[in-house]
């Protein structure tokens, strides 16, 4: 079976695993760090906002079961694409929304999806999510993996820190939310 990878940043990586994790065709969803200048950073280093990294998830998927375009659509429904410097209660550059692309095909798909979102006029403010070339991805420490399953009560606090309300307000009319 051939697999591909997708990398998305959308605020705290704890909240970005669950929406992808249970979908058909998903092999793994790994929380980690990307886009910075420190090799193999720690959570504490990234949290200091000195490494340039963004918290992200790396998704390994079977493109014969789920397409990259479907993953991008799921991504939009998890983030506030109008907030360039964080997501919900998580503030700063390590929480910025980014679609990291691994190929020209992924870039074309992501750009087309972004243009479609802009054209939909779902958001009054400009769409500021960036689309950038993938950089080395470093898995986060074990405590951060599958956080929604390990610590569901803390995950619920994070999810209810504005993300769930935002999703309900902007995607309430969409069955994929």
N, CA, C and O of each residue as an XYZ file, in Angstrom:
708
protein
N       0.841     -1.176      0.000
C       0.000      0.000      0.000
C       0.893      1.250      0.000
O       1.793      1.375      0.830
N       0.644      2.142     -0.909
C       1.370      3.402     -0.996
C       0.788      4.384      0.014
O      -0.428      4.452      0.197
N       1.665      5.144      0.669
C       1.200      6.160      1.603
C       1.799      7.504      1.224
O       2.763      7.588      0.463
N       1.204      8.549      1.773
C       1.682      9.906      1.593
C       1.609     10.573      2.957
O       1.037     10.020      3.897
N       2.187     11.759      3.062
C       2.114     12.501      4.318
C       1.566     13.902      4.073
O       1.737     14.488      3.004
N       0.907     14.410      5.094
C       0.405     15.778      5.112
C       0.835     16.386      6.442
O       0.849     15.706      7.467
N       1.183     17.664      6.419
C       1.592     18.351      7.651
C       0.760     19.620      7.787
O       0.742     20.473      6.900
N       0.071     19.722      8.924
C      -0.780     20.865      9.197
C      -0.469     21.446     10.571
O      -0.258     20.710     11.535
N      -0.442     22.766     10.649
C      -0.316     23.471     11.918
C      -1.585     24.291     12.112
O      -2.020     25.017     11.218
N      -2.167     24.158     13.299
C      -3.419     24.864     13.565
C      -3.620     25.112     15.034
O      -4.668     24.785     15.591
N      -2.616     25.692     15.668
C      -2.698     25.927     17.098
C      -2.102     24.755     17.852
O      -1.248     24.039     17.329
N      -2.543     24.566     19.057
C      -2.039     23.487     19.898
C      -2.183     22.143     19.196
O      -3.272     21.786     18.747
N      -1.094     21.408     19.103
C      -1.162     20.133     18.383
C      -2.046     19.115     19.085
O      -2.498     18.160     18.453
N      -2.299     19.290     20.354
C      -3.205     18.387     21.064
C      -4.572     18.348     20.384
O      -5.199     17.293     20.293
N      -5.030     19.512     19.907
C      -6.363     19.606     19.303
C      -6.385     19.258     17.822
O      -7.458     19.189     17.222
N      -5.234     19.042     17.231
C      -5.182     18.759     15.797
C      -5.089     17.269     15.484
O      -5.171     16.889     14.316
N      -4.922     16.423     16.480
C      -4.783     14.983     16.228
C      -6.144     14.336     16.020
O      -6.366     13.675     15.005
N      -7.049     14.515     16.960
C      -8.327     13.807     16.970
C      -9.142     13.971     15.692
O      -9.697     12.979     15.218
N      -9.249     15.167     15.104
C     -10.078     15.298     13.899
C      -9.621     14.425     12.718
O     -10.430     14.064     11.863
N      -8.356     14.095     12.676
C      -7.824     13.274     11.587
C      -7.699     11.805     11.978
O      -7.798     10.925     11.123
N      -7.486     11.544     13.236
C      -7.046     10.235     13.729
C      -7.978      9.080     13.379
O      -7.506      7.984     13.077
N      -9.257      9.298     13.413
C     -10.200      8.194     13.232
C     -10.768      8.092     11.817
O     -11.665      7.285     11.570
N     -10.268      8.885     10.904
C     -10.796      8.839      9.540
C     -10.265      7.617      8.794
O      -9.126      7.205      9.013
N     -11.073      7.042      7.925
C     -10.595      5.910      7.113
C      -9.381      6.334      6.285
O      -9.329      7.447      5.762
N      -8.418      5.438      6.178
C      -7.232      5.700      5.372
C      -6.092      6.366      6.116
O      -5.002      6.524      5.566
N      -6.329      6.760      7.364
C      -5.271      7.393      8.154
C      -4.447      6.294      8.818
O      -4.980      5.450      9.538
N      -3.155      6.318      8.567
C      -2.244      5.346      9.167
C      -1.737      5.827     10.529
O      -1.659      5.054     11.483
N      -1.393      7.121     10.602
C      -0.927      7.686     11.869
C      -1.056      9.200     11.841
O      -1.037      9.829     10.783
N      -1.189      9.768     13.037
C      -1.173     11.212     13.223
C      -0.198     11.470     14.363
O      -0.429     11.050     15.497
N       0.886     12.159     14.054
C       1.953     12.396     15.016
C       2.020     13.889     15.326
O       2.108     14.712     14.415
N       1.980     14.237     16.611
C       2.159     15.617     17.037
C       3.647     15.933     17.040
O       4.464     15.103     17.438
N       3.996     17.132     16.597
C       5.413     17.486     16.575
C       5.654     18.943     16.238
O       4.771     19.792     16.360
N       6.876     19.202     15.810
C       7.343     20.561     15.569
C       7.973     20.634     14.183
O       8.633     19.696     13.737
N       7.758     21.766     13.506
C       8.358     21.950     12.192
C       8.527     23.432     11.903
O       7.917     24.286     12.547
N       9.369     23.715     10.920
C       9.537     25.082     10.446
C      10.541     25.924     11.201
O      10.624     27.128     10.956
N      11.302     25.346     12.102
C      12.241     26.133     12.897
C      13.689     25.887     12.534
O      13.998     25.242     11.532
N      14.572     26.414     13.368
C      16.011     26.341     13.091
C      16.791     25.502     14.108
O      18.020     25.468     14.047
N      16.126     24.839     15.019
C      16.785     23.992     16.009
C      16.487     22.533     15.656
O      15.335     22.170     15.415
N      17.522     21.707     15.629
C      17.344     20.291     15.337
C      16.770     19.590     16.565
O      17.268     19.762     17.677
N      15.720     18.800     16.354
C      15.095     17.996     17.401
C      14.767     18.811     18.661
O      15.262     18.509     19.747
N      13.933     19.840     18.510
C      13.621     20.690     19.666
C      12.740     19.976     20.688
O      12.059     19.000     20.373
N      12.771     20.476     21.896
C      11.893     19.975     22.952
C      10.663     20.879     23.053
O      10.634     21.980     22.502
N       9.666     20.398     23.757
C       8.458     21.182     23.982
C       8.803     22.504     24.671
O       8.285     23.558     24.304
N       9.666     22.437     25.652
C      10.047     23.640     26.391
C      10.744     24.648     25.486
O      10.509     25.851     25.599
N      11.602     24.163     24.587
C      12.278     25.071     23.658
C      11.279     25.736     22.713
O      11.347     26.943     22.484
N      10.363     24.957     22.172
C       9.375     25.514     21.249
C       8.464     26.497     21.988
O       8.140     27.562     21.463
N       8.056     26.141     23.192
C       7.186     27.006     23.990
C       7.850     28.334     24.334
O       7.158     29.312     24.617
N       9.185     28.384     24.315
C       9.896     29.629     24.598
C       9.835     30.601     23.422
O      10.239     31.757     23.547
N       9.334     30.135     22.287
C       9.214     30.932     21.061
C      10.572     31.412     20.541
O      10.665     32.464     19.909
N      11.626     30.631     20.813
C      12.970     30.998     20.361
C      13.505     30.098     19.256
O      14.593     30.353     18.738
N      12.772     29.051     18.880
C      13.290     28.090     17.903
C      12.734     28.295     16.502
O      13.274     27.755     15.536
N      11.662     29.070     16.381
C      11.024     29.268     15.093
C      10.072     28.154     14.690
O       9.454     28.221     13.627
N       9.948     27.133     15.521
C       9.075     26.006     15.185
C       7.604     26.331     15.417
O       7.245     27.210     16.201
N       6.778     25.589     14.706
C       5.337     25.639     14.858
C       4.869     24.263     15.304
O       5.329     23.249     14.780
N       3.964     24.221     16.261
C       3.357     22.942     16.625
C       2.513     22.479     15.446
O       1.751     23.260     14.875
N       2.649     21.209     15.083
C       1.961     20.689     13.901
C       1.661     19.207     14.079
O       2.084     18.578     15.049
N       0.924     18.671     13.123
C       0.696     17.232     13.060
C       1.164     16.733     11.696
O       0.973     17.385     10.669
N       1.784     15.556     11.723
C       2.180     14.888     10.490
C       1.275     13.672     10.335
O       1.247     12.783     11.186
N       0.549     13.653      9.249
C      -0.450     12.618      8.996
C       0.059     11.704      7.890
O       0.368     12.163      6.791
N       0.144     10.425      8.181
C       0.467      9.437      7.150
C      -0.856      8.813      6.726
O      -1.622      8.327      7.558
N      -1.114      8.834      5.413
C      -2.412      8.385      4.926
C      -2.282      7.589      3.637
O      -1.283      7.670      2.921
N      -3.315      6.826      3.372
C      -3.414      6.044      2.140
C      -4.249      6.857      1.152
O      -5.463      6.969      1.321
N      -3.614      7.426      0.118
C      -4.362      8.276     -0.811
C      -5.396      7.534     -1.658
O      -6.213      8.168     -2.325
N      -5.369      6.204     -1.639
C      -6.415      5.468     -2.355
C      -7.695      5.384     -1.524
O      -8.743      4.987     -2.032
N      -7.608      5.759     -0.239
C      -8.767      5.723      0.657
C      -9.248      7.136      0.989
O     -10.450      7.402      0.978
N      -8.324      8.030      1.281
C      -8.651      9.422      1.607
C      -7.682     10.319      0.844
O      -6.475     10.079      0.839
N      -8.205     11.331      0.213
C      -7.364     12.199     -0.609
C      -6.755     13.329      0.218
O      -7.240     13.677      1.295
N      -5.689     13.879     -0.321
C      -5.087     15.055      0.302
C      -6.110     16.197      0.343
O      -6.170     16.939      1.324
N      -6.894     16.337     -0.695
C      -7.918     17.393     -0.724
C      -8.908     17.229      0.434
O      -9.326     18.219      1.033
N      -9.279     16.002      0.748
C     -10.185     15.767      1.879
C      -9.522     16.150      3.203
O     -10.175     16.688      4.098
N      -8.235     15.875      3.320
C      -7.518     16.258      4.535
C      -7.454     17.777      4.675
O      -7.621     18.307      5.773
N      -7.214     18.475      3.572
C      -7.178     19.937      3.610
C      -8.543     20.483      4.037
O      -8.618     21.428      4.822
N      -9.606     19.895      3.527
C     -10.945     20.344      3.923
C     -11.182     20.115      5.412
O     -11.774     20.962      6.080
N     -10.730     18.989      5.934
C     -10.832     18.741      7.378
C     -10.020     19.786      8.141
O     -10.467     20.300      9.166
N      -8.835     20.094      7.641
C      -7.971     21.087      8.283
C      -8.683     22.430      8.444
O      -8.695     22.999      9.536
N      -9.274     22.936      7.363
C      -9.928     24.251      7.451
C     -10.963     24.274      8.568
O     -11.131     25.296      9.234
N     -11.649     23.174      8.777
C     -12.738     23.122      9.757
C     -12.249     23.033     11.206
O     -13.058     23.018     12.134
N     -10.931     22.975     11.400
C     -10.362     22.892     12.755
C      -9.720     24.188     13.219
O      -9.391     24.335     14.396
N      -9.541     25.132     12.295
C      -8.737     26.313     12.591
C      -9.498     27.603     12.326
O     -10.538     27.613     11.668
N      -8.949     28.688     12.858
C      -9.415     30.025     12.493
C      -8.442     30.543     11.434
O      -7.351     30.999     11.777
N      -8.816     30.481     10.162
C      -7.887     30.872      9.110
C      -7.673     32.378      9.000
O      -6.942     32.839      8.124
N      -8.308     33.145      9.886
C      -8.162     34.605      9.858
C      -7.221     35.116     10.951
O      -7.032     36.325     11.086
N      -6.638     34.218     11.722
C      -5.780     34.601     12.852
C      -4.361     34.117     12.591
O      -4.074     32.929     12.733
N      -3.481     35.020     12.214
C      -2.117     34.653     11.823
C      -1.186     34.367     12.997
O      -0.162     33.707     12.818
N      -1.518     34.845     14.183
C      -0.566     34.730     15.294
C      -1.068     33.879     16.449
O      -0.859     34.210     17.616
N      -1.722     32.796     16.117
C      -2.173     31.875     17.138
C      -3.527     31.320     16.781
O      -4.105     31.653     15.746
N      -4.019     30.475     17.646
C      -5.327     29.880     17.447
C      -6.021     29.814     18.794
O      -5.583     29.138     19.724
N      -7.136     30.556     18.857
C      -7.975     30.532     20.032
C      -7.177     30.973     21.255
O      -6.600     32.059     21.216
N      -7.105     30.200     22.338
C      -6.388     30.667     23.530
C      -4.878     30.521     23.385
O      -4.139     31.040     24.222
N      -4.395     29.835     22.354
C      -2.957     29.626     22.156
C      -2.406     30.735     21.270
O      -2.784     30.861     20.105
N      -1.517     31.529     21.830
C      -1.032     32.716     21.142
C       0.450     32.590     20.828
O       1.192     31.940     21.565
N       0.881     33.207     19.739
C       2.283     33.259     19.378
C       2.587     32.491     18.099
O       1.756     31.738     17.591
N       3.792     32.699     17.595
C       4.178     32.130     16.309
C       4.217     30.610     16.304
O       4.083     30.006     15.240
N       4.396     29.979     17.442
C       4.430     28.514     17.455
C       3.038     27.908     17.285
O       2.899     26.690     17.173
N       2.014     28.751     17.265
C       0.639     28.280     17.097
C      -0.006     28.806     15.808
O      -1.221     28.699     15.643
N       0.778     29.360     14.912
C       0.223     29.952     13.695
C      -0.347     28.881     12.766
O       0.113     27.740     12.780
N      -1.350     29.244     11.954
C      -1.947     28.271     11.039
C      -1.144     28.175      9.734
O      -0.944     29.169      9.037
N      -0.695     26.962      9.425
C       0.116     26.734      8.223
C      -0.242     25.377      7.623
O      -0.421     24.391      8.338
N      -0.341     25.351      6.311
C      -0.392     24.091      5.581
C       1.002     23.916      4.998
O       1.418     24.678      4.126
N       1.718     22.915      5.482
C       3.065     22.617      4.974
C       2.921     21.582      3.864
O       2.387     20.497      4.091
N       3.395     21.912      2.667
C       3.208     21.034      1.514
C       4.490     20.277      1.171
O       5.599     20.799      1.287
N       4.296     19.029      0.744
C       5.410     18.140      0.418
C       5.680     18.001     -1.078
O       6.646     17.349     -1.475
N       4.834     18.609     -1.908
C       4.994     18.440     -3.350
C       4.254     19.550     -4.093
O       3.406     20.232     -3.517
N       4.578     19.726     -5.373
C       3.814     20.693     -6.175
C       2.324     20.340     -6.243
O       1.479     21.234     -6.267
N       2.002     19.058     -6.272
C       0.594     18.647     -6.304
C      -0.118     19.060     -5.017
O      -1.245     19.555     -5.063
N       0.532     18.858     -3.870
C      -0.075     19.283     -2.609
C      -0.244     20.800     -2.587
O      -1.270     21.301     -2.127
N       0.751     21.533     -3.078
C       0.649     22.997     -3.106
C      -0.543     23.427     -3.960
O      -1.312     24.299     -3.554
N      -0.699     22.828     -5.128
C      -1.806     23.190     -6.013
C      -3.151     22.906     -5.341
O      -4.077     23.712     -5.425
N      -3.248     21.769     -4.683
C      -4.489     21.410     -3.990
C      -4.773     22.379     -2.851
O      -5.901     22.850     -2.703
N      -3.761     22.678     -2.050
C      -3.936     23.587     -0.911
C      -4.290     24.997     -1.386
O      -5.176     25.638     -0.822
N      -3.602     25.479     -2.421
C      -3.878     26.822     -2.939
C      -5.302     26.900     -3.503
O      -6.008     27.879     -3.262
N      -5.721     25.885     -4.246
C      -7.075     25.877     -4.800
C      -8.119     25.854     -3.684
O      -9.143     26.532     -3.772
N      -7.860     25.084     -2.652
C      -8.782     25.009     -1.526
C      -8.853     26.347     -0.795
O      -9.933     26.784     -0.399
N      -7.715     26.989     -0.620
C      -7.689     28.299      0.035
C      -8.474     29.315     -0.794
O      -9.239     30.108     -0.245
N      -8.286     29.293     -2.102
C      -9.025     30.222     -2.970
C     -10.526     29.958     -2.903
O     -11.327     30.893     -2.918
N     -10.903     28.688     -2.829
C     -12.324     28.345     -2.712
C     -12.891     28.847     -1.387
O     -14.028     29.316     -1.335
N     -12.103     28.751     -0.321
C     -12.556     29.249      0.976
C     -12.722     30.764      0.925
O     -13.706     31.297      1.439
N     -11.776     31.454      0.315
C     -11.888     32.908      0.165
C     -13.146     33.256     -0.626
O     -13.913     34.134     -0.231
N     -13.351     32.563     -1.743
C     -14.501     32.832     -2.607
C     -15.836     32.531     -1.926
O     -16.861     33.115     -2.276
N     -15.821     31.624     -0.959
C     -17.065     31.268     -0.264
C     -17.611     32.401      0.592
O     -18.801     32.428      0.906
N     -16.742     33.340      0.971
C     -17.114     34.471      1.842
C     -17.656     34.008      3.195
O     -18.433     34.711      3.841
N     -17.237     32.825      3.607
C     -17.642     32.299      4.918
C     -17.090     33.187      6.036
O     -17.705     33.321      7.094
N     -15.920     33.794      5.788
C     -15.269     34.640      6.786
C     -15.216     36.072      6.282
O     -14.893     36.315      5.119
N     -15.534     37.024      7.160
C     -15.482     38.432      6.789
C     -14.036     38.934      6.729
O     -13.699     39.779      5.900
N     -13.189     38.406      7.616
C     -11.793     38.828      7.654
C     -10.979     38.043      6.629
O     -11.384     36.958      6.212
N      -9.829     38.590      6.220
C      -8.993     37.896      5.233
C      -8.491     36.541      5.741
O      -8.242     36.367      6.934
N      -8.349     35.599      4.826
C      -7.773     34.288      5.124
C      -6.260     34.463      5.133
O      -5.667     34.804      4.109
N      -5.632     34.231      6.286
C      -4.196     34.479      6.442
C      -3.372     33.211      6.644
O      -2.153     33.286      6.799
N      -4.016     32.058      6.644
C      -3.276     30.797      6.750
C      -2.267     30.751      5.609
O      -2.611     31.003      4.454
N      -1.017     30.427      5.942
C      -0.004     30.362      4.901
C       0.140     28.934      4.386
O      -0.212     27.966      5.060
N       0.663     28.838      3.181
C       0.988     27.556      2.564
C       2.483     27.607      2.291
O       2.959     28.414      1.492
N       3.213     26.728      2.972
C       4.672     26.766      2.936
C       5.239     25.395      2.602
O       4.596     24.370      2.826
N       6.460     25.392      2.058
C       7.136     24.121      1.810
C       7.417     23.426      3.136
O       7.778     24.063      4.125
N       7.244     22.110      3.135
C       7.512     21.327      4.343
C       8.982     21.443      4.726
O       9.870     21.507      3.876
N       9.198     21.465      6.014
C      10.527     21.489      6.612
C      10.690     20.196      7.416
O       9.724     19.448      7.565
N      11.877     19.921      7.932
C      11.990     18.721      8.773
C      10.949     18.736      9.895
O      10.692     19.765     10.520
N      10.368     17.575     10.122
C       9.338     17.409     11.152
C       9.932     16.584     12.279
O      10.495     15.515     12.046
N       9.804     17.082     13.502
C      10.329     16.401     14.678
C       9.177     15.977     15.581
O       8.453     16.835     16.085
N       8.989     14.682     15.798
C       7.910     14.239     16.692
C       8.081     14.821     18.097
O       9.192     14.917     18.617
N       6.973     15.198     18.685
C       6.982     15.689     20.061
C       7.199     14.520     21.014
O       7.139     13.354     20.623
N       7.445     14.853     22.239
C       7.650     13.872     23.286
C       6.415     12.978     23.430
O       5.308     13.368     23.061
N       6.618     11.789     23.965
C       5.556     10.777     24.074
C       4.324     11.306     24.816
O       3.200     10.943     24.468
N       4.509     12.138     25.807
C       3.378     12.660     26.588
C       2.401     13.453     25.728
O       1.232     13.588     26.089
N       2.862     13.978     24.596
C       2.014     14.800     23.727
C       1.309     13.984     22.638
O       0.421     14.500     21.960
N       1.693     12.731     22.466
C       1.084     11.903     21.428
C      -0.264     11.365     21.906
O      -0.405     10.914     23.043
N      -1.247     11.424     21.013
C      -2.598     10.918     21.312
C      -3.151     11.520     22.606
O      -3.800     10.835     23.396
N      -2.887     12.795     22.804
C      -3.253     13.473     24.039
C      -4.757     13.387     24.310
O      -5.176     13.247     25.459
N      -5.554     13.471     23.266
C      -7.005     13.438     23.465
C      -7.464     12.114     24.068
O      -8.510     12.065     24.714
N      -6.707     11.051     23.870
C      -7.048      9.757     24.459
C      -6.429      9.601     25.851
O      -7.051      9.026     26.745
N      -5.221     10.105     26.036
C      -4.528      9.958     27.318
C      -5.111     10.844     28.412
O      -5.214     10.428     29.566
N      -5.490     12.066     28.047
C      -5.985     13.024     29.032
C      -7.239     13.722     28.492
O      -7.212     14.912     28.181
N      -8.325     12.969     28.385
C      -9.526     13.541     27.758
C     -10.065     14.787     28.461
O     -10.626     15.663     27.803
N      -9.910     14.882     29.757
C     -10.421     16.058     30.465
C      -9.609     17.298     30.121
O     -10.179     18.378     29.968
N      -8.283     17.167     29.995
C      -7.459     18.324     29.602
C      -7.682     18.668     28.138
O      -7.694     19.841     27.765
N      -7.860     17.645     27.309
C      -8.172     17.879     25.903
C      -9.480     18.666     25.781
O      -9.573     19.594     24.979
N     -10.478     18.301     26.565
C     -11.764     19.005     26.526
C     -11.599     20.469     26.907
O     -12.245     21.338     26.321
N     -10.743     20.751     27.878
C     -10.476     22.139     28.271
C      -9.877     22.905     27.092
O     -10.300     24.023     26.798
N      -8.896     22.306     26.417
C      -8.276     22.942     25.248
C      -9.301     23.151     24.137
O      -9.390     24.237     23.565
N     -10.061     22.125     23.839
C     -11.041     22.189     22.753
C     -12.105     23.241     23.047
O     -12.598     23.908     22.137
N     -12.457     23.385     24.326
C     -13.474     24.358     24.716
C     -12.904     25.730     25.028
O     -13.616     26.596     25.536
N     -11.629     25.938     24.730
C     -10.995     27.238     24.915
C     -11.233     28.168     23.736
O     -10.451     29.091     23.504
N     -12.292     27.936     23.001
C     -12.651     28.772     21.862
C     -12.774     27.999     20.562
O     -13.531     28.397     19.678
N     -12.046     26.906     20.431
C     -12.059     26.145     19.176
C     -13.444     25.553     18.886
O     -13.968     25.716     17.784
N     -14.032     24.874     19.858
C     -15.337     24.238     19.635
C     -16.403     25.276     19.302
O     -17.237     25.051     18.425
N     -16.380     26.413     19.997
C     -17.353     27.459     19.752
C     -17.171     28.062     18.360
O     -18.148     28.351     17.670
N     -15.923     28.246     17.956
C     -15.627     28.788     16.632
C     -16.132     27.838     15.547
O     -16.778     28.260     14.588
N     -15.829     26.555     15.711
C     -16.277     25.565     14.733
C     -17.801     25.560     14.637
O     -18.353     25.484     13.539
N     -18.474     25.641     15.767
C     -19.937     25.647     15.754
C     -20.478     26.902     15.061
O     -21.481     26.838     14.349
N     -19.819     28.028     15.269
C     -20.288     29.280     14.675
C     -20.061     29.328     13.165
O     -20.918     29.809     12.424
N     -18.917     28.833     12.711
C     -18.573     28.982     11.297
C     -18.866     27.761     10.434
O     -18.967     27.880      9.213
N     -19.002     26.601     11.044
C     -19.227     25.383     10.263
C     -20.507     24.667     10.661
O     -20.701     23.506     10.300
N     -21.392     25.343     11.405
C     -22.627     24.731     11.898
C     -23.507     24.191     10.783
O     -24.282     23.261     11.003
N     -23.398     24.755      9.608
C     -24.247     24.341      8.494
C     -23.584     23.283      7.623
O     -24.084     22.956      6.546
N     -22.458     22.748      8.089
C     -21.681     21.815      7.283
C     -21.573     20.475      8.016
O     -21.069     20.427      9.139
N     -22.025     19.425      7.416
C     -22.026     18.100      8.052
C     -20.626     17.591      8.343
O     -20.473     16.690      9.169
N     -19.589     18.136      7.694
C     -18.215     17.673      7.901
C     -17.559     18.296      9.118
O     -16.458     17.890      9.491
N     -18.198     19.264      9.745
C     -17.595     19.948     10.887
C     -17.392     18.979     12.017
O     -16.894     19.361     13.075
